[in-house]
Amino acid sequence: MLNNIGLPGLLLIAVVVLVLFGRGKISSLMGEVGKGITSFKRGVSEGKAEIEAAAADDAVDVTPEKDKTKS
């Protein structure tokens, strides 16, 4: 259904949205969307860092120790 909108259709939709909501309202809405995206990215990176820190804490050193009695 939405596969064949094309450029003229997108321009028409943009003009209708601009007329209905006005430039100021759209500008503030896009600012809020940008803040939301930034917050989401920050949360994802903090979650990833937290998971990596937990994995590093759970890691066990499995290297064998040198036998000091043979020297």
N, C-alpha and C positions, 0 to 999 in steps of 0.2 A: 504494500500500500504506500509506504513512504519511500520506496526505492526510486521513484521518478519525479521528485519535487523539482529539482534543478535550481539554477541560479535565479530565474525570475520568481519562482515560488518563494524562495528564501528571502528575497528582497521584499516581496509583498508582505510576508509575515513580519519582517523587521519593521516595516513602515506602520503596520497595524499596531504592533506592540508599542512603538514609539508614540503613536497618536493616543492610544488608550492610557498609557501610564505616564508619559512625559519624560523629558530628559533627566530631570533631577531624581525622580524616583528610580529610574533604571540605573543611574550612576551610583546611588546609594546601595541598591540591591547588588550590583556587581562588586562593590567594595566589600559587602558582607560575604559574598561568595568567595572572594579572594582570601579574606580572613579565615573563613572556614577551611579552605584548602590548605592554607599555611598551618593551621592548627592540626589538621589531620596528618599532614606530613611530619610535623614535629612529634605527634603522638606515636606514629609508626616507627620513627627513628629511635625514640626513647624506649619503646617496647622491644625493638630489636636489640638495642644496647643492653637492656635488662636481661633478656634471654641469653645473650652472649656472655654476660658477666656471671650468670647463674651456671652456665655450662662450664665456664673456666673454673669456677669454684668447685664444681663437682668432678673436674678432671683429676685423674690419679696418675702419679708418676710411676711408670712401670719399668723404668730402666733398671737393669740389675746393678747391684752394688759391687764394687771391686772387692775381691777377697784380699784383705790386708795381711793374712797369715802367710801367703806364698812369697812375699817380698823378702 
